[in-house]
Amino acid sequence: MSQKQVESSIKRLLRIKEVLARLSISRSSFLEGCRTGRFPQPIKIGPRTTVWKAEDIDAFIENLGKQGADNE
């Protein structure tokens, strides 16, 4: 297995600051969207640690681009 294949098979987890930077929205808007199902659901990995799968966030962003193209 090549180094690139190994890296792509590793699941990357994002903390909220990383997610917010990718989406360019406020924390409260993002958390409300998670609660209502608009945004990907978080994974609780500890009592004070919540993460999101990078692939879920990337897929969400990709779908936003597709939705915008569909509306034109």
N, C-alpha and C positions, 0 to 999 in steps of 0.2 A: 504494500500500500504506500502510495507516495505521500509526501508531507502535506500537499494540498488536500488530498482525500482525507487524511487524518483530521486536519483542521476543519474541513467542512462537515465532518461527522460529529464533531464536538458541539453540543448544544450550548449556545451562549445565552446567559441570563442577564437581563438589564434591570438595574435599580431605577427608581422613579425619576431621578434627575436625568439619567440617560434617555429614558423614554420621552420625557418632556422636551428635551433638547431636539430629539428627532421629529417630534410632532409640532413643536413651536406653539404650544397652548399652555394655559395656566394649570396648575396642580388641581385646583378645585373643579375646573371643567373636565379634566381628564378623569378624576376619581368619580365624578357624577356620571360620566359616560361609561365607565366600567360598571357602575352600579346598575345602569339602565340597559346595558348590553351593547351599547354603540361601539365600545372599544374592547380589545381582548381582555380576557379575565386574568387576574393576577394569580400568582402561586405563593402561598405563605410557606416560607421555609424555616421560620423561627418565630418566636413570640413578637419580635419587633422588626422582622425582615420579610419584605414582600418583593417579589421579582416578577418580571414578565419574560416570556421567551422572545428572543430577538427575532426568530422566524415568524412569530405571530404578529409582532409590530411591523416587520418588513412587509408581510403579506397584506396587512391592513393598509399601509401606505401605498402599496402597489394597486390595491383595489380602489383607492381614492382616485388615482390617476385614470383608471379604467372607467370609473363612474363619470368623471368629468368629460372624458372623450365621448361617452355614450350620450351625454346631454347636449352635445354640440350639434 
